[in-house]
Amino acid sequence: MSNAAHAPLAQPVPDQDPELPTVQANASEDARARLFWQRLSARPYQFDLMHSLRYLQARHPGLPRLGQATRPKDEPLRLGQDPSLAFAPATIAEILPSRAGEPERMTVWNFGLYGPNGPLPTHITEYVRERLRQHDDATLARFSDIFHHRMLLLLFRAWSDAQPTASLDRPGEDPFGRYIDSFIGTGLPSQRTRDDVPDHAKRFMAGHLTRWTRNPEGLCQALSHYFQIPVRLEENCLHHLELEPGQQTRLQSRPCNSRLGVDAVVGSRVPDAQSKFRLVLGPLGLEQYQQLLPQAALFQTLVDWVRNYLGIEYAWDYVLVLRRQEVPAARLGSSTQLGWTTWLTHAEPAQDARDFRMDPEAWLRQRRQPVRGRRPGPGPSPRATESPNH
């Protein structure tokens, strides 16, 4: 998956101007905050309003998110509108420094009661601007900023709640992620981090996990994108269903399931080609191949991805295809494992090695219930591995 959403939020500065103040990469959070205000005060027209508010929200994790605070002292800035008759050339108009214990004040052009796009008549904007510019009287402007401040924060809150990247700015808080979790069936805290598939990966594949019909393409895309490997699905694979003793044909004084053409069955199992599929993973490099073997790092993740997508309705197995250029030769003293990564060959094979096939669910069941009198070992069992390596 892409790491862009998890990257630290950079300062919203579009141009690196040598005249603007700079800060070292290892500077403290206070130094970075001071630098941000200095840059914003010097050239506010270069900054976007929403990105600047997002940056301030991320830099104050101890305060409520912007638009959610119940007291003004829990907000890192004050917002208002610059009463101007001109059309807005930028979103941010000016930054007024903090004074008397109050935070900095940010005035905007693009939203408010005044101006050519505001709801009030133009002469009201002209009067407020005249009082502010000619008489140094900001009474009416500051009174209207009470409403501007609240409305601007609510506007930012509505924008931020719909942005998945903005939700990830604070560790432990992800409102957008909770919305997606509710769609894919992991909305409760107890339903998260329940398997080896990261919750963020499930959210990324929410389009596939929310559909009623689970087609092969969805599973292949999820696995291919997560593991970064080629994935192919083979449908209608032949296998056998084991019959319970009460379902088998028995000839005795009281016959059981012995009507020819109706319920008589020869043997203890029946063939079936409708409820099993096969995943073909590869061609893979040797390192990727080893990570997908049982007891390796990604084996349980593969099983959990299939369970999340399909549940336990279908039987399945998987095939690992190793590139022929990376097939290791069997040599004494090498790190190859018998039955897993060993081939009896000296020259480079003519084709990719694809003789490893395993039923992971059967292998996991056997590991949970070891055979009595035998200690479970790391190797595959004859039933779990249908075609061992050569």
Secondary structure, DSSP 8 states (H G I E B T S, - for coil): ---GGGS------SS--TTS----TT--HHHHHHHHHHHHHH-GGGS-HHHHHHHHHHT-TTS--TT--SSGGGSS-EEEE---SS--SSSEEEEE---TT---EEEESSSSSSSTTSSS-HHHHHHHHHHHHHS---HHHHHHHHHHHHHHHHHHHHHHHT-HHHHTTSTT--HHHHHHHHHHT--SGGGSS-SSS-HHHHHHTHHHHT-SS--HHHHHHHHHHHHTS-EEEE-S--EEEE--GGGS-B-SSS-BS--TTTT--SSSEEEESSSEEEEEEEEE-HHHHHHTSTTSTTHHHHHHHHHHHHTTSSEEEEEEEE-GGG--B--TTS---TTTS-B--SS--SS-EEEEEE-HHHHHHHHHS--TTS---SS--TTTEEE---
